[in-house]
Amino acid sequence: MNRTAKRSGCLAVLVGLAFVFTPPCANAGGGETSVPSAEPPPGAPHRWVTLGLRNGSILWPPTKIALLECAPIGGTHPHPREACAVLSKVRGDLSLLKPPPDLICPGNYEPISAWSAGEWDGKLVSGLRVYGNFCELDNILGVVIRF
């Protein structure tokens, strides 16, 4: 099996696991919470991604995971509004987030793996990438990975 096929298979597994481990949320207690209490109305955009991080170049299992819901706002991400604003610019596709042109990071190689899988306006979105170090990860993904 070639390298591209292995990556594609790995991505398919991650996307599948993200859908399996991302249950619909409900507000059973009726109190205020950052988790939405109901599905959006029919025809409304549905935007959510499951995000995972892990030190090193191995993707699974993640050491950190968060659910980010953008329509409606909610999930387990601590900064959903800010993170959703960033993802709205790239239609939920983390691979479209580019480093600032003046980015300077140390040359140490301490890889961090990041992946995402979800739905954005009816389209499945997913991505994975290994960043060279935390500086690179933070300057490209910013608030999206601050969970």
N, C-alpha and C positions, 0 to 999 in steps of 0.2 A: 504494500500500500504506500503510495507516495505521500509526501509531506502535506500537499494541498488537501488530499482526501482525508488525511488524519485530522487536519484543522477543521475541515467542514463537518466531519463526524463529531468532533468535540463540541463545536458550536451548536450543532443540532441537539446534542445531549443537554448542554447548558440551557438552551431555549426551552426544551421540554421540561427540565427540572424547574426552571423559573415559573412556568405555567402551573406545574403541579404544586409547588410550594408557595404559591401566591393565592391564598383563599380570598373570596370576596369578604369585604369588611362590613360589619354591622355595628351599630351603636345600640346595644341591648339595654344599657342603663338609662338612656334618654338624656344624660348629662352632656355638657359640652366636651368635645374631644377633637383631636386633630385627625382622627379617622372618620371618613364620611359615614353618614348614617344610611344612605340609600344610593342606589344606582342613579346615574344621570338620566334625565328624561329622554324618551325615545328621540332620536335624531340629533341629540347633543353630542359634541365630540367626547370621546373617551380617550384619555391620555394617562398612561401609567408605565413605569419601568421598575423592574427589580434590579438593584445594583449590588455588585459583589466586589470585594477587594481581598487580596491575599499577598503577603510578602513573598517574593520569589517569583519564578516563572511558571510555577505549577498553579493551575487555575482552580482546582477543586480539592477539598472543600474550601469555600471562602472563610476568612477569619472575621470578616465584617460583611453584613448584608443589610440592605434597607429597601423598603418599598416606598416608591415615590409616586404619588397620585397627583396629577395636575388638572384633571377635569373629571370630577370635582377635586379640589385641593385636599390632600390628606396623606395617609400612609404613616410609616414609621420614621421617615426622614425628618431630622430635626429642623431643617430649613426649607420646607416645601415650596413656599412662594418664590424665594430667591432661586432655588434650583430649577423650578419650573420655568422661570423667566429665561434662564440660560438655555434650557432644552427647547423652549418654544422657537428660539431663533434657528435651530437646526432640526426641527420636526422630530425630536426625540432621538436623533442619530448621533451618538457620542463621537463617532469617527469623523464627523464634520467639524468638531471643535478643533481649532488649530492653535498652536503656540503663538504667543505674542512675538512680533518680529524682533524685539529687543531682549528676548529671554536669554538670561545667562544663568546656568546651573553648574554646580561642581561636576567634575568628570567622573566621580566615583560611581561604579556600577553596583547598585543595590536594587535589583528589579522589584517592581510591584505590578501585579496582575490586576486588571480591572475588567469587568464584564457587565453587560447590561442585556436585558431581554424584556420586551413588553409590547404594548400596542399604542400607536399614536394615530389618531383620526382614522381608525379602521385598518391601518396597515401594521403588520408585525415589524418590530424594530429589534435589532440585536447587534451586539458588537463585543469584541474582546481585543485587548491590547496589553502588551507588557511594556511598561514605562521603565526607563533607565534608573530612575531614583524618585524619591518623593517630591523633590523640587520640580521635576518635569511633570509628574502627575498633577500636583497641586496647581501649577501655572497653566496647565491646559484645561483641566476639568473643574478647578476651583470649587465653588460651593456645592457642586453636584456630588462630589465625593467626600464632603465633610460631614460624615455621619458616624 
